[in-house]
């Protein structure tokens, strides 16, 4: 069983601590994605799992072995890097088999493994080419094939798609998903791209400044962010966030946000706040739509008359930029029609789909 357990993992460079006591359990055959902005510690954490960085404190187990002191070659892991790291003077076939050759395997053992990996990744017709004669996506498939042939307990991916263009990234996401379904082994994947994280992961680990902010399924972290950081990081377009103050208005609890707009609170949130409390009101663009152009009921909503600043037609939907109290917000218009900049629209804000965060700590008040 290729489970990976991180218990209070710390990384220091001299007196500077960059990873602060991470606890994480990755289950056998699970696809876990570490995601966060640059400098959050995700790649450092992956490199500690791989044995490429020394663990300053804590315990790392792969399966039933504590591997803190083991070199990378003894951990039965394979790592796919951003840079592909292919040998330029070797053919695809030679690149795929080289690690096994160095490990002392015979040609009779190496050939079926190389053939298996090439079949999985559709590389059969490229086997005699040098890396210079391959596209970026083909090179990345060779890098993955070199990992597959080792039959590792754990695959580690360090931002493997960041060198590819947008279309090829989308294609390679599908390839990696198919690879996981076929090979059925544990995967830990690092990216700064939350779209990659949402589309690939069984569970997402969202990191910031060397800490884990939230761990959950893509649906859970999208629908139930634990704080304003996760709310703003996960989702494309990102969640709108407006600062406000809790008030009593005609016996109801409301948040007064920019421009004096009174926003009623979801029924489960109203009892948890007090008058004068600073809050952040969050709402996804699909909870804020021109009237008649939303997927959701509009029976408990706030109506706002606002001008279109910019619109981005995307075929079946249009993203609209406007402002509430001087703060830019985005709306999603389904079944769209052509819009003009400056055109006035009536928008509906779905009250029951609001997120409310404490204005001081940033923590969700739904917890």
C-alpha positions as CSV (number, residue, x, y, z in Angstrom):
1,X,0.0,0.0,0.0
2,X,1.6,3.3,-1.2
3,X,0.2,5.7,1.4
4,X,2.2,8.8,2.2
5,X,2.1,10.3,5.7
6,X,3.5,13.7,6.6
7,X,3.6,14.4,10.3
8,X,4.6,17.9,11.5
9,X,7.0,18.3,8.5
10,X,9.3,21.4,8.9
11,X,11.8,22.8,6.5
12,X,14.4,25.4,7.6
13,X,17.2,27.1,5.7
14,X,19.4,28.2,8.5
15,X,17.2,30.2,10.9
16,X,14.6,30.8,8.2
17,X,11.6,28.4,8.4
18,X,9.7,28.0,5.1
19,X,7.5,25.0,5.8
20,X,5.8,25.0,9.2
21,X,4.7,21.7,10.6
22,X,2.6,20.2,7.8
23,X,0.3,17.2,8.6
24,X,-1.0,15.4,5.6
25,X,-2.2,11.8,4.8
26,X,-2.3,10.7,1.1
27,X,-4.2,7.5,0.6
28,X,-3.2,4.6,-1.7
29,X,-4.0,5.4,-5.3
30,X,-5.2,8.9,-4.4
31,X,-4.4,11.9,-6.6
32,X,-3.5,14.8,-4.3
33,X,-2.6,18.3,-5.7
34,X,-0.6,20.8,-3.7
35,X,-1.6,24.3,-4.9
36,X,-0.8,27.8,-3.9
37,X,1.0,31.0,-5.0
38,X,4.7,31.1,-5.7
39,X,6.7,30.8,-2.5
40,X,4.0,29.0,-0.5
41,X,6.2,25.9,0.1
42,X,4.5,23.4,-2.2
43,X,7.5,22.5,-4.3
44,X,9.8,22.4,-1.2
45,X,7.3,20.0,0.4
46,X,7.3,17.8,-2.8
47,X,11.1,17.8,-2.8
48,X,11.2,16.6,0.8
49,X,8.9,13.7,-0.1
50,X,11.2,12.9,-3.0
51,X,14.4,13.1,-0.8
52,X,15.8,16.0,-2.8
53,X,15.5,18.3,0.2
54,X,16.4,17.3,3.8
55,X,13.6,17.3,6.3
56,X,14.4,19.7,9.2
57,X,11.9,18.2,11.6
58,X,8.9,15.8,11.6
59,X,8.4,12.3,10.1
60,X,7.7,11.2,6.6
61,X,6.4,7.7,5.9
62,X,5.8,6.0,2.5
63,X,3.9,2.8,3.1
64,X,5.1,1.4,6.4
65,X,8.6,2.8,6.2
66,X,10.0,6.0,7.8
67,X,12.0,7.4,4.9
68,X,13.5,10.7,6.3
69,X,17.0,9.4,6.1
70,X,16.6,7.4,2.8
71,X,18.1,8.7,-0.4
72,X,15.7,9.2,-3.4
73,X,16.6,6.0,-5.1
74,X,15.6,4.0,-2.0
75,X,12.1,5.5,-1.7
76,X,10.5,3.8,-4.8
77,X,9.2,7.1,-6.1
78,X,9.4,8.6,-9.6
79,X,9.4,12.4,-10.2
80,X,8.4,14.3,-13.3
81,X,9.9,17.8,-13.5
82,X,8.8,21.0,-15.2
83,X,11.9,20.9,-17.4
84,X,11.4,17.4,-18.7
85,X,15.1,16.5,-17.9
86,X,15.5,14.3,-21.0
87,X,19.0,13.3,-22.3
88,X,19.3,15.2,-25.6
89,X,21.7,12.7,-27.2
90,X,19.4,9.6,-26.5
91,X,16.4,8.5,-28.5
92,X,13.0,8.2,-26.8
93,X,13.5,4.5,-26.3
94,X,16.9,5.1,-24.7
95,X,15.5,7.8,-22.5
96,X,12.7,5.5,-21.3
97,X,15.0,2.7,-20.5
98,X,18.1,4.5,-19.2
99,X,17.1,4.6,-15.5
100,X,16.4,0.8,-15.5
101,X,19.7,0.2,-17.3
102,X,21.6,2.2,-14.5
103,X,19.7,0.1,-11.9
104,X,21.2,-3.0,-13.4
105,X,18.2,-4.5,-15.2
106,X,18.8,-6.7,-18.2
107,X,17.6,-5.8,-21.8
108,X,15.1,-8.6,-21.5
109,X,13.6,-7.0,-18.4
110,X,13.8,-3.4,-19.8
111,X,12.2,-3.9,-23.2
112,X,8.7,-5.0,-22.0
113,X,8.5,-2.1,-19.5
114,X,9.5,0.4,-22.1
115,X,7.0,-1.0,-24.6
116,X,4.3,-0.9,-21.9
117,X,5.0,2.7,-21.1
118,X,5.1,3.8,-24.8
119,X,1.8,2.1,-25.4
120,X,0.1,3.8,-22.4
121,X,1.3,7.2,-23.6
122,X,1.0,6.7,-27.4
123,X,4.8,7.1,-28.0
124,X,5.3,4.0,-30.3
125,X,5.9,6.0,-33.5
126,X,8.4,8.4,-31.8
127,X,10.7,5.8,-30.2
128,X,13.7,6.4,-32.5
129,X,13.5,10.2,-32.3
130,X,15.7,12.5,-30.3
131,X,14.1,15.0,-27.9
132,X,14.9,17.9,-30.2
133,X,12.6,16.4,-32.8
134,X,9.6,16.2,-30.4
135,X,7.0,18.8,-29.5
136,X,6.7,20.0,-25.9
137,X,3.7,17.7,-25.2
138,X,5.6,14.7,-26.7
139,X,8.6,15.5,-24.5
140,X,6.4,15.7,-21.4
141,X,4.9,12.3,-22.3
142,X,8.5,10.8,-22.5
143,X,9.3,12.3,-19.1
144,X,6.1,10.6,-17.7
145,X,7.0,7.4,-19.5
146,X,10.4,7.4,-17.8
147,X,8.6,7.5,-14.5
148,X,6.2,4.8,-15.4
149,X,8.8,2.2,-16.4
150,X,10.1,2.1,-12.8
151,X,6.7,0.9,-11.4
152,X,7.0,3.3,-8.5
153,X,4.9,3.4,-5.4
154,X,4.4,7.1,-5.7
155,X,4.4,9.5,-8.7
156,X,5.6,13.1,-7.9
157,X,4.8,15.9,-10.4
158,X,6.4,19.3,-10.0
159,X,4.5,21.8,-12.2
160,X,4.9,19.5,-15.3
161,X,2.7,21.6,-17.6
162,X,3.9,25.1,-16.9
163,X,6.1,25.2,-20.1
164,X,3.2,24.3,-22.4
165,X,0.8,26.6,-24.2
166,X,-2.9,26.8,-23.0
167,X,-4.3,24.3,-25.5
168,X,-1.6,21.8,-24.9
169,X,-2.0,22.2,-21.1
170,X,-5.6,21.2,-21.5
171,X,-4.7,18.2,-23.5
172,X,-2.0,17.1,-21.1
173,X,-4.4,17.4,-18.1
174,X,-6.5,14.8,-19.8
175,X,-3.4,12.6,-20.5
176,X,-2.4,12.7,-16.9
177,X,-5.9,11.9,-15.7
178,X,-6.0,8.9,-18.1
179,X,-2.5,7.8,-16.9
180,X,-3.7,7.8,-13.3
181,X,-6.7,5.7,-14.2
182,X,-4.5,3.2,-16.0
183,X,-1.5,3.0,-13.7
184,X,-3.5,3.2,-10.5
185,X,-0.9,4.5,-8.1
186,X,-0.5,7.3,-5.6
187,X,0.1,10.7,-7.2
188,X,1.2,13.9,-5.5
189,X,1.1,16.8,-7.9
190,X,2.3,20.4,-7.5
191,X,1.0,23.4,-9.4
192,X,0.2,27.1,-9.0
193,X,-2.7,26.8,-11.5
194,X,-5.9,26.3,-9.6
195,X,-7.7,25.1,-12.8
196,X,-5.2,22.2,-13.0
197,X,-5.8,21.5,-9.3
198,X,-9.6,21.5,-9.7
199,X,-9.7,19.3,-12.8
200,X,-7.1,16.7,-11.7
201,X,-7.3,16.2,-7.9
202,X,-9.2,13.8,-5.8
203,X,-8.2,16.2,-3.0
204,X,-6.6,19.6,-3.0
205,X,-4.1,20.9,-0.5
206,X,-4.2,24.7,-0.6
207,X,-1.0,26.2,0.8
208,X,0.1,29.7,1.8
209,X,3.4,30.9,3.4
210,X,4.4,27.3,4.4
211,X,1.1,26.5,6.0
212,X,-1.8,24.3,4.9
213,X,-4.9,26.5,4.6
214,X,-7.4,23.8,3.6
215,X,-7.6,20.2,2.4
216,X,-10.7,18.9,0.7
217,X,-12.2,17.7,-2.5
218,X,-12.4,20.2,-5.4
219,X,-16.1,20.6,-4.8
220,X,-15.6,21.1,-1.0
221,X,-12.9,23.8,-1.3
222,X,-14.9,25.6,-4.0
223,X,-18.3,25.5,-2.2
224,X,-17.0,25.8,1.4
225,X,-13.8,27.8,1.5
226,X,-12.5,28.1,5.1
227,X,-11.2,31.7,4.7
228,X,-10.9,34.6,2.4
229,X,-7.6,33.4,1.0
230,X,-9.0,30.1,-0.2
231,X,-12.2,31.8,-1.5
232,X,-10.1,34.2,-3.6
233,X,-7.6,31.6,-4.8
234,X,-10.0,28.8,-5.9
235,X,-12.4,29.6,-8.7
236,X,-12.1,31.1,-12.1
237,X,-13.2,33.9,-12.2
238,X,-12.4,34.3,-8.5
239,X,-14.9,35.0,-5.8
240,X,-16.0,38.6,-5.4
241,X,-15.3,40.0,-1.9
242,X,-16.8,43.1,-0.4
243,X,-16.0,44.5,3.0
244,X,-19.0,45.3,5.1
245,X,-20.4,46.0,8.6
246,X,-23.2,44.2,10.3
247,X,-26.3,46.3,11.1
248,X,-29.9,45.8,12.2
249,X,-32.4,47.0,9.6
250,X,-36.2,46.8,10.2
251,X,-35.6,43.8,12.5
252,X,-33.4,42.0,10.0
253,X,-29.6,41.4,10.1
254,X,-27.9,42.9,7.1
255,X,-24.3,43.6,6.0
256,X,-23.8,47.2,4.8
257,X,-21.3,47.0,1.9
258,X,-19.7,49.6,-0.4
259,X,-22.0,52.4,-1.6
260,X,-24.4,51.8,1.3
261,X,-25.9,48.6,-0.2
262,X,-27.7,46.5,2.4
263,X,-27.2,42.8,1.8
264,X,-29.4,40.3,3.8
265,X,-27.5,37.4,5.2
266,X,-28.1,33.7,4.6
267,X,-30.4,32.3,7.3
268,X,-27.7,30.0,8.8
269,X,-25.3,33.0,9.2
270,X,-27.5,35.7,10.7
271,X,-27.5,34.2,14.2
272,X,-23.7,34.1,14.2
273,X,-23.0,37.8,13.8
274,X,-23.4,40.9,15.9
275,X,-24.1,44.5,15.2
276,X,-21.0,46.5,14.4
277,X,-19.0,43.4,13.4
278,X,-16.7,43.8,10.4
279,X,-17.3,41.1,7.8
280,X,-16.4,40.2,4.2
281,X,-19.2,39.3,1.9
282,X,-18.1,36.8,-0.8
283,X,-20.1,35.6,-3.8
284,X,-19.2,33.7,-6.9
285,X,-19.8,35.4,-10.3
286,X,-22.5,32.8,-11.1
287,X,-24.4,33.9,-7.9
288,X,-24.5,37.5,-9.3
289,X,-26.1,37.8,-12.7
290,X,-28.2,40.0,-14.9
291,X,-31.9,39.5,-14.1
292,X,-33.3,36.5,-16.1
293,X,-29.8,35.2,-16.9
294,X,-29.0,33.0,-13.9
295,X,-29.2,29.3,-13.3
296,X,-30.5,29.9,-9.7
297,X,-33.9,31.0,-8.3
298,X,-34.2,34.8,-7.8
299,X,-36.8,34.7,-5.1
300,X,-34.4,35.7,-2.3
301,X,-32.0,38.1,-3.9
302,X,-30.8,41.7,-3.9
303,X,-31.4,43.7,-7.0
304,X,-28.8,46.2,-8.1
305,X,-28.9,48.6,-11.1
306,X,-25.4,48.9,-12.3
307,X,-23.6,49.8,-15.5
308,X,-21.6,47.4,-17.6
309,X,-17.9,48.4,-17.5
310,X,-16.4,45.6,-19.7
311,X,-17.9,42.4,-21.0
312,X,-16.1,39.3,-22.1
313,X,-18.2,37.1,-24.4
314,X,-17.3,33.4,-24.0
315,X,-19.9,31.8,-26.2
316,X,-22.5,30.2,-23.9
317,X,-21.8,32.8,-21.2
318,X,-20.5,36.3,-20.8
319,X,-18.4,37.6,-17.9
320,X,-19.4,41.2,-16.9
321,X,-17.3,43.6,-15.0
322,X,-19.0,46.3,-13.0
323,X,-18.6,48.0,-9.6
324,X,-20.3,48.0,-6.2
325,X,-19.3,51.0,-4.1
326,X,-16.1,51.5,-6.1
327,X,-15.0,47.9,-5.8
328,X,-14.8,45.9,-9.1
329,X,-16.9,42.7,-9.2
330,X,-17.6,40.2,-11.8
331,X,-21.0,38.7,-12.9
332,X,-21.8,35.7,-15.1
333,X,-24.5,36.1,-17.7
334,X,-25.9,32.8,-19.0
335,X,-27.8,32.7,-22.3
336,X,-26.1,36.0,-23.2
337,X,-26.9,38.7,-25.6
338,X,-24.6,41.4,-27.0
339,X,-23.8,44.1,-24.5
340,X,-22.5,47.7,-24.8
341,X,-20.0,49.2,-22.4
342,X,-21.9,51.6,-20.1
343,X,-25.2,49.8,-20.6
344,X,-27.4,49.7,-17.4
345,X,-28.5,46.3,-16.2
346,X,-30.4,45.0,-13.3
347,X,-28.3,42.4,-11.5
348,X,-29.6,39.9,-8.9
349,X,-27.4,38.7,-6.0
350,X,-28.4,35.3,-4.7
351,X,-28.6,35.8,-0.9
352,X,-28.5,32.1,0.0
353,X,-25.3,31.6,-2.0
354,X,-23.4,34.3,-0.2
355,X,-20.3,33.5,1.8
356,X,-19.6,35.5,5.0
357,X,-16.2,35.8,6.6
358,X,-15.1,37.5,9.8
359,X,-13.6,40.9,8.8
360,X,-10.7,40.5,11.3
361,X,-9.6,36.9,11.0
362,X,-10.8,36.2,7.5
363,X,-12.4,32.9,8.6
364,X,-15.6,31.6,7.3
365,X,-18.6,32.1,9.6
366,X,-20.2,28.9,8.3
367,X,-17.7,26.7,10.1
